[in-house]
Amino acid sequence: MTEQILAEQIANQLRRNILRGKLAPGTSIKERDNAAEMGVSRTPMREAIRILAKEGLVELRPSRSPIVSELDAKEVSDQAEVLIALEKLSAELACKYATDEDIAELTRIVRFMDDHFYDTDPLDMFEIDMSFHTGIASASHNLALAETHRSYLQRLWHARYLAASQRRNRDRLVFEHSQILNGIVQRDFEVARKALESHLGHLAEDIRTVLEERATAAPKIHSRGES
């Protein structure tokens, strides 16, 4: 296994710990201790932390251990508005350029959500949900757009998971994704656009609300020690 693949696996584990709240905002991530706990060297651990820093999940600090990032409601809300615009552009281009294979993959994702919503871990289901949106960006067949969309999606991963956790509803999830997919299948951007607006129109507000509630309810976590 190459160190890059190992770093990505470590980053995925740390990311899931952050999303599940096992690593709360403000918590110090000690490179040496975490590497020892996972049975890996410090080199892939250091790269994993860099990956998470690019996603906005971890804050790097000179000569000090990195910490889990605090989520800023205004910054995240601004990013959500940009993401929604990127989602609409992705859908518009997907209506023009999606291949049969693209549509088959999006259909498979929606069917999986429909069939396995209740027997799938909520975090796993969230990641499957996000794969539907990256699938639309991929179906645009515009590499610059797909890369930009992925970057914003990654930076909103934590906030979107928190918001999605407050709105878990199988029927709503499947219906809204099905409507978006129908627009792409019909090559009708107006249908897809309206479905996306219904699905994501509340995103910025939901994120802002959940972050404000967390800020009010939870005491700030202070870092403990340095590496």
C-alpha positions as CSV (number, residue, x, y, z in Angstrom):
1,M,0.0,0.0,0.0
2,T,1.4,3.4,-1.0
3,E,1.7,6.1,1.6
4,Q,-0.8,8.3,-0.3
5,I,-3.4,5.6,-0.2
6,L,-2.8,5.0,3.5
7,A,-3.0,8.8,4.1
8,E,-6.4,8.9,2.4
9,Q,-7.6,6.0,4.5
10,I,-6.4,7.7,7.7
11,A,-8.1,10.9,6.5
12,N,-11.3,9.1,5.9
13,Q,-11.3,7.6,9.4
14,L,-10.5,11.0,11.0
15,R,-13.2,12.6,8.9
16,R,-15.8,10.2,10.1
17,N,-14.7,10.7,13.7
18,I,-15.2,14.5,13.2
19,L,-18.6,14.0,11.6
20,R,-19.8,11.7,14.3
21,G,-18.7,14.1,17.0
22,K,-16.0,11.9,18.4
23,L,-13.5,14.7,17.6
24,A,-15.4,17.9,18.6
25,P,-14.5,21.4,17.3
26,G,-11.5,22.7,19.1
27,T,-10.1,19.3,19.9
28,S,-6.3,18.9,19.4
29,I,-5.2,16.2,16.9
30,K,-1.9,15.0,18.1
31,E,0.1,13.7,15.2
32,R,2.3,11.3,17.3
33,D,-0.5,10.0,19.5
34,N,-2.9,9.4,16.7
35,A,-0.3,7.7,14.6
36,A,0.6,5.4,17.4
37,E,-3.1,4.6,18.1
38,M,-3.7,3.7,14.4
39,G,-0.5,1.8,14.1
40,V,1.0,4.0,11.3
41,S,4.0,6.2,10.9
42,R,3.8,9.9,11.3
43,T,4.3,10.6,7.6
44,P,0.9,9.4,6.3
45,M,-0.7,10.8,9.5
46,R,0.8,14.2,8.6
47,E,-0.5,13.9,5.0
48,A,-4.0,12.9,6.2
49,I,-4.1,16.0,8.4
50,R,-3.2,18.1,5.4
51,I,-6.0,16.5,3.4
52,L,-8.5,17.4,6.1
53,A,-7.1,20.9,6.3
54,K,-7.8,21.4,2.6
55,E,-11.4,20.4,3.3
56,G,-11.7,22.9,6.1
57,L,-12.2,20.2,8.7
58,V,-8.9,20.8,10.5
59,E,-7.0,24.0,11.3
60,L,-3.2,23.9,11.0
61,R,-1.3,26.0,13.6
62,P,2.4,26.9,13.4
63,S,4.5,24.9,16.0
64,R,1.3,23.6,17.6
65,S,-0.9,20.6,17.1
66,P,-3.7,21.0,14.5
67,I,-7.3,21.3,15.9
68,V,-10.7,20.3,14.6
69,S,-12.0,23.5,12.9
70,E,-14.8,25.5,14.4
71,L,-17.6,26.1,11.8
72,D,-18.4,29.7,11.1
73,A,-22.1,30.2,10.3
74,K,-21.6,33.1,7.9
75,E,-18.7,31.5,6.0
76,V,-20.5,28.2,5.7
77,S,-23.7,29.9,4.6
78,D,-21.8,31.8,1.9
79,Q,-20.2,28.6,0.7
80,A,-23.6,26.9,0.6
81,E,-24.9,29.6,-1.8
82,V,-22.0,29.1,-4.1
83,L,-22.5,25.3,-4.0
84,I,-26.2,25.7,-4.9
85,A,-25.2,27.7,-8.0
86,L,-22.7,25.0,-8.9
87,E,-25.3,22.3,-8.5
88,K,-27.7,24.1,-10.8
89,L,-25.0,24.6,-13.5
90,S,-24.1,20.9,-13.1
91,A,-27.7,19.8,-13.7
92,E,-28.0,22.1,-16.7
93,L,-25.0,20.6,-18.3
94,A,-26.0,17.1,-17.3
95,C,-29.3,17.6,-19.0
96,K,-27.3,18.2,-22.2
97,Y,-24.4,15.8,-21.9
98,A,-25.2,13.0,-19.5
99,T,-24.6,9.6,-21.0
100,D,-26.7,6.5,-20.5
101,E,-24.0,5.2,-18.1
102,D,-24.2,8.5,-16.1
103,I,-28.0,8.2,-15.8
104,A,-27.8,4.5,-14.9
105,E,-25.4,5.3,-12.1
106,L,-27.6,8.1,-10.7
107,T,-30.6,5.8,-10.9
108,R,-28.7,3.1,-9.0
109,I,-27.9,5.6,-6.2
110,V,-31.5,6.7,-5.9
111,R,-32.8,3.1,-5.8
112,F,-30.2,2.2,-3.2
113,M,-31.4,5.1,-1.0
114,D,-35.0,4.0,-1.4
115,D,-34.3,0.3,-0.6
116,H,-31.7,0.7,2.2
117,F,-32.4,4.0,3.9
118,Y,-33.4,2.3,7.2
119,D,-30.7,-0.5,7.3
120,T,-27.8,1.8,6.4
121,D,-25.7,3.7,8.9
122,P,-26.8,7.4,8.7
123,L,-23.2,8.6,7.9
124,D,-22.9,6.0,5.1
125,M,-26.3,7.1,3.7
126,F,-25.2,10.7,3.8
127,E,-22.1,9.8,1.8
128,I,-24.2,7.9,-0.7
129,D,-26.5,11.0,-0.9
130,M,-23.4,13.2,-1.6
131,S,-22.3,10.7,-4.3
132,F,-25.5,11.5,-6.2
133,H,-24.6,15.2,-6.3
134,T,-21.0,14.5,-7.3
135,G,-22.5,12.1,-10.0
136,I,-24.5,15.0,-11.5
137,A,-21.3,17.2,-11.5
138,S,-19.5,14.3,-13.2
139,A,-22.3,13.9,-15.7
140,S,-21.8,17.6,-16.8
141,H,-18.6,16.4,-18.5
142,N,-17.0,19.6,-17.5
143,L,-13.9,18.8,-15.5
144,A,-13.4,22.3,-14.2
145,L,-16.9,22.4,-12.9
146,A,-16.7,18.9,-11.4
147,E,-13.5,19.8,-9.6
148,T,-14.8,23.1,-8.3
149,H,-18.0,21.4,-7.1
150,R,-16.1,18.7,-5.3
151,S,-13.9,21.3,-3.5
152,Y,-17.0,23.2,-2.2
153,L,-18.8,20.0,-1.3
154,Q,-15.8,18.8,0.7
155,R,-15.6,22.1,2.6
156,L,-19.3,21.9,3.4
157,W,-19.1,18.2,4.3
158,H,-19.3,18.7,8.1
159,A,-21.9,21.4,8.0
160,R,-24.1,19.5,5.5
161,Y,-23.9,16.3,7.6
162,L,-25.0,18.2,10.7
163,A,-27.9,19.7,8.8
164,A,-28.9,16.5,7.1
165,S,-28.9,14.7,10.5
166,Q,-31.7,17.1,11.6
167,R,-33.8,16.4,8.5
168,R,-33.6,12.6,8.1
169,N,-36.7,11.6,6.2
170,R,-36.6,8.7,3.7
171,D,-39.7,9.7,1.6
172,R,-38.5,13.3,1.2
173,L,-35.0,12.3,0.4
174,V,-36.0,9.7,-2.3
175,F,-38.7,11.9,-3.8
176,E,-36.5,15.0,-4.1
177,H,-33.6,13.0,-5.7
178,S,-36.0,11.3,-8.0
179,Q,-37.4,14.6,-9.2
180,I,-33.9,15.9,-9.9
181,L,-33.1,12.7,-11.8
182,N,-36.3,12.9,-13.8
183,G,-35.3,16.3,-15.0
184,I,-31.9,14.9,-16.2
185,V,-33.5,11.8,-17.8
186,Q,-36.0,14.1,-19.7
187,R,-33.2,16.5,-20.6
188,D,-35.4,19.2,-19.1
189,F,-33.4,21.6,-17.1
190,E,-36.4,23.5,-15.9
191,V,-37.7,20.4,-14.2
192,A,-34.2,19.7,-12.7
193,R,-33.8,23.3,-11.6
194,K,-37.1,23.4,-9.8
195,A,-36.3,20.0,-8.1
196,L,-32.9,21.3,-7.0
197,E,-34.4,24.5,-5.6
198,S,-36.8,22.4,-3.6
199,H,-34.1,20.1,-2.4
200,L,-31.4,22.7,-1.6
201,G,-33.3,25.9,-1.2
202,H,-33.3,25.6,2.6
203,L,-29.7,24.4,2.8
204,A,-28.0,27.7,3.8
205,E,-30.7,28.4,6.4
206,D,-30.6,24.8,7.8
207,I,-26.8,25.0,8.2
208,R,-26.9,28.4,9.8
209,T,-29.6,27.2,12.2
210,V,-27.9,24.1,13.3
211,L,-24.6,25.9,13.8
212,E,-26.2,28.6,15.9
213,E,-27.9,25.9,18.0
214,R,-24.6,24.1,18.5
215,A,-22.8,27.3,19.5
216,T,-25.5,28.1,22.1
217,A,-25.8,24.6,23.5
218,A,-22.2,23.3,23.6
219,P,-19.3,24.5,25.7
220,K,-16.2,25.3,23.7
221,I,-13.6,22.4,23.7
222,H,-10.1,23.5,24.7
223,S,-7.1,21.8,23.2
224,R,-5.2,19.5,25.6
225,G,-1.5,19.5,25.2
226,E,0.6,19.7,22.1
227,S,2.5,17.1,20.0
